Amino acid sequence: MSSINTKDILAENDPDLKPESELNTFDAFIQSGFDNPVELPLGLSVVSEVPKRKATRKCKPFQPLIMTLTMLLLWLTLPLCAQFSGWVELGSAYTDNAFQLSGYDIRRFETGNPELKFAKASDDVILHAKLNAAYELQWHWWHFQPSLQINSAQNVLNPDKQKLDATAGVIISRRLGEIGLYYGYYPNVYLRDYIDTGGTNQLQAFAYAKNQYRADLQLKPLKKSTATLEFKREDFFYNEYFTEFDGKIETWKLGWQQSLPTFYLDASYAFRVYETDADKIVTASEDASYESNIYSVGIQMKKMPVDTKYPNLLWRPELKLGYEQRYFQGSDNWHAGRTDIINNTDATLQFYFGSNWNINLDYSHIFRNVDAIDSSVQKYKDYSENQCGVSARYRF
């Protein structure tokens, strides 16, 4: 009985398959290297010339490098996400002592003393606008927030008193704390006019420009506790009439915030040193340098609803008290043995309308009590100021 080759039967039904017998013959022909021709079955032919293979185009040597760098860049930026945020604020405030004049100077102003003719009014209304923009970045477990804030203020009755400043900074944070680095530029801060006794003997604007550098460190040693350390340096550049006040102020501040069930409690201590530029002082007696100790304590209630019927309408009060002891180092009549005691009180009511809007009602009081060897210093340098205002802020 003859054997049947299954592959040959499949080849008869499928034209694309060749019977095994033909394939074996063809393989033998190929292996022979064309030296020993083999007779091929009918239907198979040999091409006498093998077609030439087209040359393969080679990649330029720098293309793999570009692709590698591109993929690396995409991989590094893969976990990076960003979010833009900020706020804008408009407000106004009333002050009963726009130039922080002593009681004696206010009485002189009311009687038309020419030394105070620069003041159009002793009280004033202040309009202000603020803009803050931040760009939040996250890379793995690090958070970055560069920001820019611009502040402007304008007095209505005394238009010479106006301010415009800008602060740029970045916050770098992780789960247990954050570091903030800031730079602020204050191009022109006008305080009031004084008589330039060392030059023109005329009333001149007492104004300065300032560069401010600040570094903040916040750590959370406990879940509801935050420790803060701040260093701030301010470089002052007064106008050409009062260059003896050019100098720098350095402030070190240590603080603590505790979160309690219904409110936050803050406390801090700061040590400040003001050193005038020795090259700008005509005589040693004009030195206005000082050292000061600054204490502050504050309480801020946590947000709570105004009424249970309106859960999106929240409010909270805040109160802060400050106390500063300032010891002057100069030996002239204005600074010899002089000590300033400065008390600050700030109170705020904050109302929140949803997550974007809030309105603040503010009140502040400052009182400076001066003690010096020359009794006339107290007459000119004691002062108090009350200020109350309202502002609206929109977050975006």
Summary of the structure (lengths in Angstrom):
residues: 396
radius of gyration: 40.2
end to end distance: 93.5
largest distance: 142.7
contacts: 1077
relative contact order: 0.09
helix: 16%
strand: 55%
